[in-house]
Amino acid sequence: MAPGSEKIRILIVDDIPETRENVRKLLAFEGDIEVVGVAGTGREAIQLARDLKPHIIMMDINMPDMDGITAVETIMRESTLAQVIMMSVQSEADYLRRSMLAGARDFLTKPFTGEDLVSTIRRVHRMGQSRAANLPVSAPVAAHTQAGRGGPPVAAPHFKRDGSIIVVFGPKGGIGVTTIAVNLAVALRQRPDASVLLIDGSLQFGDVSVLLNLPPGRNITDLVETISDLDPDSIDTITLSHTSGVKVVLAPPRPEMADLLQPDHLKRILEEVRSGYDFVVVDTATVINDMVLTALDLADRIVLVATPDIPAIKNAKLFFEITDALNYPPNKIMLAVNKIDRRTGITAQMIEDNIKHAVIAQIPLDEVTVLNSINRGVPFMQDSKTKPVAVALQQLADRIVAEFQKSADDLVGAEEPGKKKTSLFR
């Protein structure tokens, strides 16, 4: 641990004394980690979280007076900076989902090794620091949370207008997320003087190279070795140029190489590239993990893709529950319904009524155009711009630009009354 740096403060919560002591022993020899308290019940955990203000709470799910998930929900309402790692002897998907909805950042299945425990704590702590640096908070809240951790009050962060990060995410596979990300990037690039970077963030099985007919070559993992010295020149060495004018950063060519890139690496890359492009479009995998959460946290807008079928609608609704728990502002998420077809019997209005969120884009089903585009490696926004599916994507791009322009204009008006409003593009 660097001299003067703060230790990671841990609160251990488990109703079994032996488990609490075992976790404490596993952490005893870690110089950067300090166990500041233990609790045997959910109610005790809530009080200690208030008093001790730990960075990380190790929380057991099954406890007699108040289960861990209920305790986490209460703690998350009171503290936006405490990070929770759930512990359980059970690893069913329902436990994972409920833990995430409650606000937990990771999940350890008992028994776990000391290496797994320590690496998870450090990773979640890094993610917590990233979220604290990126989440907009009011000055009073910032002062309170920083003072509670032993530091001086800090002012709310000043808004900096760089390029805009747009993350395209789908909570279900096979719904056209990559197709939308690729064609959205091309649609944005067709605006006058707009610079666009497309990043394939589906690291294990990315398909951006296929949809753009780009040869395999350098990819995002090539930035890992020089991540501490990242600059525009090093990023340029791994970007490919597409005929549409979009610059592209590819995913690694083999699934096992995805592990080379860590959430901190992605955060550093996104922070660097946003200063060099008007729009950065990020395609993502159909999973919510630390890597995807890093992109979602940094996004200015999230295009949530759904399709008019019950599983996709159900998953989209769950995604909104998760983003509510993460305190994302409602306007950060733009719901786009892909493959709209009157024959399905499910309309956009029905989806709005079920999810309780406006549908801002309806992209019609056009299997022939889309499949031809994919198989040829030519985005339909390039050579089929008059097709209804392309028109819908252009309208989505226009909507995104309009929202960013309004935000920029509002910012200028609020900070410097009477100043002439500037264009979104530099």
C-alpha positions as a printed Julia matrix, in Angstrom:
426×3 Matrix{Float64}:
   0.0     0.0     0.0
   1.3     3.46   -0.88
   2.4     5.59    2.1
  -0.46    7.7     3.43
  -3.14    5.92    1.44
  -6.32    4.9     3.23
  -6.95    1.27    4.07
 -10.06   -0.45    2.75
 -12.45   -0.51    5.7
 -14.42   -3.77    6.01
 -17.58   -4.61    7.95
 -18.27   -8.37    8.24
 -21.89   -9.44    8.7
 -22.79  -13.08    9.38
 -24.93  -14.74   12.02
 -22.38  -17.55   12.52
 -19.47  -16.47   14.78
 -17.07  -18.99   13.21
 -17.69  -17.55    9.75
 -17.07  -14.0    10.96
 -13.81  -15.07   12.56
 -12.68  -17.04    9.5
 -13.23  -14.04    7.22
 -11.37  -11.82    9.67
  -8.42  -14.26    9.69
  -8.31  -14.4     5.9
  -7.94  -10.61    5.84
  -5.59  -10.23    8.82
  -2.34  -10.16    6.83
  -3.48   -7.8     4.06
  -1.74   -4.48    4.6
  -4.3    -2.45    2.62
  -7.38   -3.94    4.31
  -8.74   -3.28    7.81
 -11.7    -5.01    9.47
 -13.41   -2.2    11.38
 -16.38   -4.14   12.72
 -18.43   -7.33   12.79
 -22.17   -7.87   13.08
 -24.3   -10.91   13.71
 -27.66   -9.58   12.48
 -29.02   -7.44    9.7
 -30.25   -4.76   12.09
 -26.86   -4.58   13.78
 -25.25   -4.26   10.36
 -27.41   -1.25    9.49
 -26.39    0.55   12.67
 -22.69   -0.27   12.28
 -22.77    0.85    8.66
 -24.03    4.23    9.89
 -21.46    4.49   12.68
 -18.35    3.01   11.05
 -18.88    4.08    7.43
 -17.04    1.1     5.93
 -15.93    1.01    2.32
 -16.96   -2.65    1.9
 -19.65   -4.66    3.68
 -19.34   -8.45    3.54
 -23.01   -9.45    3.98
 -24.44  -12.93    4.47
 -27.82  -13.46    2.8
 -29.48  -15.78    5.3
 -29.83  -14.31    8.8
 -32.58  -14.8    11.38
 -33.86  -11.32   12.26
 -33.46   -9.54    8.93
 -32.08  -11.2     5.82
 -29.02   -9.72    4.16
 -30.85   -8.49    1.07
 -33.31   -6.44    3.16
 -30.42   -5.05    5.2
 -28.55   -4.08    2.02
 -31.61   -2.26    0.66
 -31.73   -0.15    3.83
 -27.99    0.54    3.8
 -28.05    1.53    0.13
 -30.8     4.06    0.79
 -28.62    5.72    3.41
 -25.2     5.5     1.75
 -24.38    5.81   -1.95
 -20.69    4.97   -1.41
 -20.73    1.78    0.69
 -20.07   -1.25   -1.53
 -21.64   -4.61   -0.63
 -20.36   -8.1    -1.36
 -22.97  -10.76   -0.65
 -22.01  -14.14    0.83
 -24.08  -17.32    0.63
 -23.74  -21.09    0.49
 -26.26  -20.94   -2.35
 -25.41  -19.59   -5.82
 -28.77  -19.8    -7.58
 -29.53  -17.16  -10.21
 -32.41  -15.82   -8.13
 -30.06  -14.97   -5.26
 -27.69  -13.23   -7.66
 -30.48  -11.19   -9.22
 -32.05  -10.22   -5.89
 -28.66   -9.22   -4.51
 -27.93   -7.0    -7.49
 -31.35   -5.39   -7.33
 -30.73   -4.63   -3.67
 -27.5    -2.85   -4.57
 -24.77   -5.46   -4.05
 -21.75   -5.21   -6.32
 -20.49   -8.82   -6.14
 -21.39  -12.26   -4.83
 -19.18  -14.89   -3.17
 -20.34  -18.48   -2.75
 -19.18  -20.16    0.46
 -16.71  -21.62    0.97
 -14.35  -19.23   -0.8
 -10.57  -18.95   -0.73
  -8.61  -16.1     0.76
  -7.4   -15.18   -2.73
 -10.96  -14.94   -4.04
 -12.01  -12.87   -1.03
  -9.15  -10.39   -1.24
  -9.28   -9.96   -5.01
 -13.05   -9.4    -4.88
 -12.72   -6.8    -2.13
 -10.04   -4.89   -4.0
 -11.94   -5.01   -7.29
 -15.21   -3.84   -5.73
 -13.38   -1.1    -3.84
 -11.84    0.16   -7.09
 -15.28    0.12   -8.7
 -16.65    2.07   -5.74
 -13.99    4.72   -6.15
 -14.78    4.94   -9.86
 -18.49    5.36   -9.17
 -17.82    8.01   -6.52
 -15.72    9.95   -9.01
 -18.33    9.75  -11.78
 -21.71    9.98  -10.07
 -22.98   13.58   -9.98
 -23.81   14.6    -6.42
 -24.95   17.83   -4.87
 -22.48   19.86   -2.84
 -24.13   19.09    0.54
 -24.12   15.34   -0.16
 -20.53   15.44   -1.37
 -19.49   17.32    1.74
 -21.3    14.87    4.0
 -19.97   11.69    2.41
 -16.41   12.91    2.16
 -16.4    14.24    5.69
 -17.83   10.93    6.89
 -14.75    9.2     5.5
 -12.34   11.43    7.38
 -11.62   13.88    4.58
 -12.57   17.53    4.1
 -15.84   18.52    2.45
 -15.62   18.69   -1.33
 -17.71   20.65   -3.79
 -19.92   19.0    -6.35
 -18.01   18.16   -9.53
 -18.12   20.7   -12.32
 -19.74   19.42  -15.52
 -17.22   19.09  -18.33
 -18.5    18.9   -21.89
 -16.44   16.44  -23.85
 -17.65   13.97  -26.4
 -20.72   11.9   -25.55
 -20.57    8.22  -24.6
 -23.51    6.13  -25.82
 -23.7     2.56  -24.5
 -25.97    0.13  -26.35
 -27.15   -2.68  -24.08
 -29.61   -5.53  -24.39
 -30.76   -7.65  -21.45
 -31.38  -10.63  -23.73
 -29.31  -12.21  -26.48
 -30.31  -12.25  -30.13
 -32.25   -8.98  -30.11
 -29.95   -7.01  -32.4
 -27.79   -4.99  -30.0
 -24.64   -5.1   -32.13
 -26.59   -4.35  -35.31
 -28.08   -1.27  -33.67
 -24.74   -0.15  -32.2
 -22.95   -0.43  -35.56
 -25.66    1.32  -37.59
 -26.18    3.98  -34.92
 -22.47    4.81  -35.1
 -22.72    5.12  -38.9
 -25.85    7.29  -38.62
 -24.09    9.64  -36.17
 -21.05    9.84  -38.45
 -23.23   11.05  -41.32
 -23.86   14.31  -39.49
 -21.65   17.16  -40.74
 -18.17   17.14  -39.17
 -19.11   14.57  -36.53
 -16.31   12.29  -35.34
 -17.41    8.87  -34.11
 -15.6     6.02  -32.38
 -17.23    2.59  -32.12
 -15.89    0.28  -29.38
 -16.7    -3.43  -29.33
 -17.24   -3.97  -25.61
 -18.54   -7.5   -26.04
 -15.09   -8.75  -25.18
 -15.52  -12.51  -25.4
 -17.66  -12.85  -28.52
 -17.64   -9.45  -30.19
 -19.13   -9.26  -33.71
 -18.44   -5.66  -34.7
 -15.6    -6.77  -36.99
 -17.98   -9.13  -38.81
 -20.72   -6.54  -39.3
 -18.17   -4.05  -40.66
 -16.12   -6.61  -42.63
 -12.94   -5.52  -40.87
  -9.92   -7.82  -40.76
  -8.68   -9.02  -37.37
  -5.79   -7.01  -36.06
  -4.95   -4.87  -33.1
  -7.65   -4.71  -30.47
  -8.6    -3.12  -27.16
  -6.44   -5.46  -25.07
  -3.34   -4.07  -26.8
  -3.78   -0.95  -24.67
  -3.39   -2.81  -21.36
   0.41   -2.76  -21.2
   0.56    1.01  -21.66
  -2.66    1.88  -19.82
  -0.86    4.17  -17.34
   0.56    6.21  -20.22
  -2.56    6.21  -22.38
  -2.82    9.09  -24.82
  -4.52    9.81  -28.19
  -1.52    8.52  -30.13
  -1.53    5.12  -28.43
  -5.28    4.8   -29.01
  -4.84    5.7   -32.67
  -2.44    2.78  -33.09
  -5.2     0.25  -32.35
  -8.17    1.92  -34.09
  -9.31    0.84  -37.54
 -10.89    3.11  -40.12
 -14.15    2.0   -41.74
 -15.36    3.22  -45.13
 -18.25    5.01  -43.42
 -15.79    7.28  -41.62
 -16.36    5.6   -38.26
 -13.24    4.72  -36.28
 -13.4     1.29  -34.64
 -11.79   -0.41  -31.64
 -12.23   -4.18  -31.92
 -12.74   -6.8   -29.23
  -9.99   -9.4   -28.78
 -10.04  -12.25  -31.33
 -10.26  -15.04  -28.72
 -12.6   -15.3   -25.69
  -9.85  -16.04  -23.16
  -8.12  -12.77  -24.02
 -11.06  -10.84  -22.57
  -9.64  -11.37  -19.07
  -6.67   -9.19  -19.97
  -8.9    -6.1   -19.79
 -10.12   -5.05  -16.34
 -12.85   -2.53  -15.44
 -10.23    0.08  -14.44
  -8.64   -0.3   -17.87
 -11.96    0.29  -19.64
 -12.68    3.31  -17.46
  -9.31    4.84  -18.36
  -9.86    4.15  -22.07
 -13.35    5.68  -22.13
 -12.19    8.75  -20.26
  -9.41    9.26  -22.76
 -11.34    8.66  -25.99
 -14.29   10.88  -25.1
 -12.04   13.92  -25.37
 -11.13   13.06  -28.96
 -14.51   12.23  -30.49
 -17.94   13.82  -30.62
 -19.58   10.43  -30.08
 -18.26    7.21  -28.59
 -20.63    4.27  -29.18
 -20.01    1.19  -27.04
 -21.46   -2.21  -27.91
 -21.82   -4.45  -24.84
 -22.26   -8.06  -23.86
 -25.61   -9.34  -22.6
 -24.53   -9.54  -18.98
 -24.32   -7.16  -16.04
 -20.85   -7.41  -14.53
 -18.2    -4.95  -13.41
 -17.04   -4.37  -16.98
 -20.49   -3.52  -18.29
 -21.31   -1.48  -15.17
 -18.18    0.59  -15.78
 -19.44    1.47  -19.26
 -22.98    2.11  -17.99
 -21.71    4.39  -15.21
 -19.67    6.49  -17.66
 -22.38    6.63  -20.33
 -24.14    9.88  -21.09
 -26.96    7.86  -22.63
 -27.8     4.16  -22.52
 -29.75    2.79  -25.47
 -31.64   -0.13  -23.95
 -32.71   -2.53  -26.69
 -35.81   -4.7   -26.3
 -37.95   -6.7   -28.69
 -41.74   -7.27  -28.67
 -41.67  -10.6   -26.84
 -42.36  -11.44  -23.21
 -38.82  -12.57  -22.16
 -37.2    -9.43  -23.58
 -39.82   -7.16  -22.0
 -39.42   -8.9   -18.65
 -35.65   -8.48  -18.77
 -35.92   -4.83  -19.8
 -38.14   -4.21  -16.79
 -35.53   -5.86  -14.54
 -32.84   -3.65  -16.07
 -34.8    -0.54  -15.11
 -35.09   -1.88  -11.56
 -31.32   -2.28  -11.45
 -30.63    1.21  -12.8
 -33.09    2.65  -10.3
 -31.08    0.96   -7.54
 -27.92    2.49   -9.06
 -29.57    5.95   -8.97
 -29.24    6.58  -12.7
 -31.33    9.58  -13.79
 -34.4     8.48  -15.8
 -33.39   10.42  -18.92
 -30.06    8.56  -19.1
 -31.81    5.49  -20.52
 -33.45    5.53  -23.95
 -35.67    2.52  -24.64
 -35.55    1.31  -28.23
 -37.82   -1.53  -29.36
 -36.29   -3.52  -32.2
 -38.02   -5.87  -34.66
 -41.42   -4.19  -34.36
 -43.97   -6.3   -36.23
 -47.74   -5.9   -36.09
 -48.12   -9.67  -36.36
 -46.65  -10.21  -32.87
 -49.66   -8.58  -31.24
 -47.4    -6.59  -28.87
 -47.26   -2.87  -29.54
 -44.85   -0.21  -28.29
 -47.67    1.25  -26.22
 -48.21   -2.08  -24.51
 -44.48   -2.23  -23.7
 -44.58    1.31  -22.3
 -47.54    0.42  -20.11
 -45.77   -2.65  -18.77
 -42.3    -1.17  -18.22
 -43.52    2.32  -17.22
 -40.92    3.94  -19.45
 -41.32    5.75  -22.74
 -40.29    4.02  -25.96
 -38.2     6.55  -27.87
 -37.46    4.44  -30.94
 -39.43    1.8   -32.84
 -37.26   -0.12  -35.3
 -39.32   -2.23  -37.71
 -38.63   -5.87  -38.48
 -36.83   -6.21  -41.82
 -35.11   -9.57  -41.86
 -34.03   -9.37  -45.51
 -32.31   -5.99  -45.24
 -30.68   -6.72  -41.9
 -29.46  -10.23  -42.77
 -28.08   -9.06  -46.12
 -26.29   -6.25  -44.29
 -24.78   -8.62  -41.74
 -23.73  -11.26  -44.28
 -22.14   -8.68  -46.58
 -20.46   -6.76  -43.77
 -22.0    -3.49  -44.99
 -24.15   -1.49  -42.52
 -27.6    -0.81  -43.92
 -27.12    2.84  -42.93
 -24.62    3.01  -45.77
 -26.43    1.49  -48.74
 -30.08    1.11  -47.69
 -30.76    4.47  -46.09
 -34.27    4.73  -47.49
 -35.44    1.47  -45.93
 -37.78    1.91  -42.93
 -35.3     0.16  -40.63
 -32.6     2.66  -41.61
 -34.97    5.61  -41.29
 -35.79    4.48  -37.74
 -32.08    4.29  -36.85
 -31.53    7.77  -38.26
 -34.41    9.07  -36.15
 -32.83    7.47  -33.09
 -29.52    9.17  -33.9
 -31.3    12.5   -34.39
 -33.07   12.09  -31.04
 -29.78   11.4   -29.27
 -28.1    14.43  -30.84
 -31.06   16.64  -29.97
 -30.92   15.58  -26.31
 -27.19   16.23  -26.1
 -27.59   19.59  -27.81
 -30.34   20.58  -25.38
 -28.17   19.56  -22.42
 -25.27   21.6   -23.78
 -27.48   24.62  -24.41
 -29.02   24.38  -20.95
 -25.56   24.2   -19.41
 -24.36   27.28  -21.26
 -27.51   29.17  -20.34
 -27.22   28.23  -16.68
 -23.53   28.97  -16.29
 -23.2    32.07  -18.45
 -26.51   33.91  -18.96
 -26.61   35.83  -22.19
 -23.76   33.93  -23.81
 -24.34   32.71  -27.33
 -25.08   29.0   -27.37
 -22.51   26.81  -29.04
 -22.81   23.81  -31.3
 -22.52   20.34  -29.88
 -19.74   19.64  -32.36
 -16.35   21.21  -31.79
